[in-house]
């Protein structure tokens, strides 16, 4: 039946019937057109949504903010110029602040990253500890996106000097992540990290980050053997309290091996100033053997 209708249409002399169909747009062109259309739609609804956020009941406020959060995650470039609307207020509930922190992280770019990081650093002193942790992590995420790394590293190092355990723990983890991506910042970071006492670290992830940095940059930290020594001396206490995870034990063992190798090379080659004394070298080997035996006996 379809073939019969097609043959009848082909016999027609009408140009509208015989004109070939236009070529289909390429998939890439279609995606660009859809993205352009969505951007125009987002621009038109952006102002009304921002107006609704500033007014209405708490229920309406959270509903509109949730819609804004979805749009920001899909098209952060549309909302990068209105980032100040996502600043947290002191009297807002935690679930609202958490949404705003995610939105601030998403809209950060080269032009507004400094202002956003400055605002996020204020939240690090928040009495709400989970929000303070989230704000520090947000600063690290922005730094890993290569936005104003110089200023952000300075802020993270200031966190390490704050006398709050959870702030120091989160900052240590972020400094470790930054050094993995930007090893050129090791000199500035290690100078501050070397002043941190391992006895003041209560969280497993913070200890793991410190152990990793002690092993990777032991040449720049003359006190590295003594810091690892304190971790080994507290082995029984940590092991009994089960505060040191299996992964942390493996990292500690690995860094002791690496630090021992560095010490041996320093003594054998005698190139440059000796970074480790004979006593520290002896302690490293002694503690390494002790830790190795305890690790496999467990």
N, C-alpha and C positions, 0 to 999 in steps of 0.2 A: 504493500500500500504506500509506504514511504517512498519507495523507488519510483512508483508511478507518478506521485505528486511532484517529485523532483524533476522527472523528465518533462512533465507538462509545463513546469515553470521555465525550464531551459528553452522551450520553444517560443516563449514570450519575447517580444521585441522591446519591452520596456527596459529602459536603462537602469531603473531602480532595482529590477530583479537581476539583471545580468552583471551589475557592478560588483566587483569582488569585495569581500569583507575586509575591513581594516586590519592590519597586523596587530597581534596581541602585544601588550606592553611586557617588557622583560620583568622577571621577578624582582630584580634590584630596583627598577624604576617604580614598580608598584609599592615596594616598601618605602621608598623615598616620598612618594605621594601620600601614603598613609601617615607617615611620620610628620610631614608638613601639615596635613589636615589636622592631626591630633594636636600639634603644637598650637595651631590657631584656636582650636576648641579650648585647650587648657588656658590660653591667654584670656579668652573671653569669660571663663568661669572663675578665674583666679581672684579677681577683685571682689565679686559677690561672696565667695567662700571666706575670704579674709575678713570681710565685714561681718559675716555671721559668726566668725570665731570670737570676735570682740564683744558680742552681745548675745543675749538669750540665756536660758536656764543652763545649769551644769550638764544636764542630759543632752541638750541640743549642742552645747559646746563640745562635748566629747564626741558626739556623732559626726559633727562637721570636721573636727580635727582628725578623726579616723579617715574620713574621705580625703582630706588634704594629705595625710600621710601616704595613702595609696598613690595619689597623683604625684607627689614628690618623689617617691621611689621609682615611678615610671619615667618621669621627665624632670629630673632635678635642675636642669639648665633653665627651665621656665621660671623656677622659684628662687634662683640664686640671688636675685636682686632684692628680694623681700625677706631675707634670712632673719631680720630682727623681729619679725612677727613670731618666730619660733623660739625666742628667748623664754626661759623658764621663770615663773614667778614663785616667790618664796612660799605662798599659801596654796599652791597647786598640789593636788594629790600625786603620788608617785607614778601611777600609770600614765598620767598626762605628761609628766616630766620625761618619762621614758620614751614616749612617742616623739617629743620635741628633740630629745638628744639624737635620735635616729635621723630625724629630718635635718638637723643642723649638720650632722656628719655627711649626709647625702648631698646637700647643696653647697658644700665647701668647694671653692675653686681658688685660682691664683689671686684673684682680686679681693676676696673676702675672708681668706683663711686666717689671717692675722687677727681680725676682729672676732671671728668665731672661736678661735683657740683662746683668746683672752677671756671671752665669756665662759667657756667651758672650764677654764682654770679656776674661776670663781666658785664653780659648783663642787670643786674638789674638797672644799672645806664645809660642805653641806652636812648638817646633822643626820641626814638620811644617808647612811653608809652605802647601801646598794646604789643610790643615785650618784654618790661621790665616786664609786668604783666605775660606774658606767661612763661618767664624764671623763675620767682619766683614760679609759679605753678609747673613747671617741677621739681624744687628742692624738693617741697613737695611730688610729686608723687614718686620720688626716695626714699625719706625717708620712705614713707608708704610701700615700698617694702622691708624694713628692711636691707637696704644697708648703713653701716657706719652711723647709726643714731646719734651717739655722735657728730661727726663733723658737721652733717647737722643741728642739733638743734642749735649749736653755730652760724652757719651762719644765720639761721632764726632769732635768737635773735639780731644779728647785724643789720638785716633789720629793726627791730623795732626801732632802734636808729637813722635811717636815717631820715632826715627832708624832707621827701617827702610823701604826703598824700596817693598816690596810692600804694607806697611800703609798708607803714605801714598797709594799709587796707588788702592787699594780704597776708602779713606776719601774721597778726592777725588771719585770717581765717585758714591759714595752721597750726599755733600753736594750735588752737582749735582742728583741725582734728588730729594732732599728740597726743595731750593729751587724746583724746578719745581712741586712740589705745595704747599709751604708757603713762599711768598715772604716772609711776615712774619718769618722767621728770617734774612733776608739780612744784617741789621746785625751780628748775633753771628757768623755764619759768615764773612762777608767780612773781618772784622777779623782772623781767624786765617788765612784763605786768602791774604791779602795778604802774609803773612810767608814764604810758601813760594817758594823759588827754583826757577825753571823748569829751571835747569841740573841740579838734583838729580832731576828726573823722567826716568825711563828708559822708561816704558811709554806706548804710544801713547794708550790710553784715558784715562790720567791727564792727559796733555797736552791732549787734546780737552776734558776736563772743565774744566781750568783756563782754556783759551781761551774756552769758553762763558761762564764766570763773569766773566772780564775784560770781555767785551763787554756782558753783561747788566747788570752792576753797576759799570761804569766810573766813574760819578759818586761812588761810595762808596770808590773805590780810587785815591788820588792817584798811586800808582806803576804804575797799569795801563799807561800808554804805555811805560814803561821795561821792564816785563816782556815786553810784546809785542815791544819792540825787541830784547831778548835772543834771543827766538825767531827773529826775522828775521835777526839777525847770525849765528846758528848754522844758517842755512838750508842753506848748502853742505854742512856737515858732516852734517846730518840727511838731506839729500837723497842724498848719496853712500852713506851707510850704510843708506838705505831704512828708517829708523826712523820716519819721518813718513808716514803713509798718505795716500792721495788725499783721503779724507774730512777728515783733519786739516788738510790744505792748504786745502781749501774753507772750513773753519771759521775758520782763521786769516785768510784773505782777507776773509771776511764780517765778522769782528769788527773788523778794521782799518777797513773801510768804516764800520761802526757807530760806532767810536770817533772816526773823522775827522768824522763828522756831529755828534757830541756836541761836539767841540772847536769846530767852526765855529759852532754855535749859541751856545756859551758866549761866543765872541768877538763875535758879532753882537748878541746881546741884552744882554750885560753884566748879567745878572740873577744876583745872589748872587756869592759869591767865585768867582774863576776857578779851575777845577779843574786846568787844564793850562797850563803856561807856553808861551811862543812857541816855544822850542826843542823841547819835546815835540810841539807841533803840527806843526812842520816835519819832525821825524823821522817822525811817523806818515804824513804825505803822501809823504815820500820813500820810506819803506819800502813803503808801499802800492803805489806805482808800480812799484818794483823787483820786489815779489812778484807783482804782476799780470802783468808782462812775463814773468817766469820761469815762472809757472804755465802760461801759454798757449804759451810756447815749448816746454815739455816735452810 
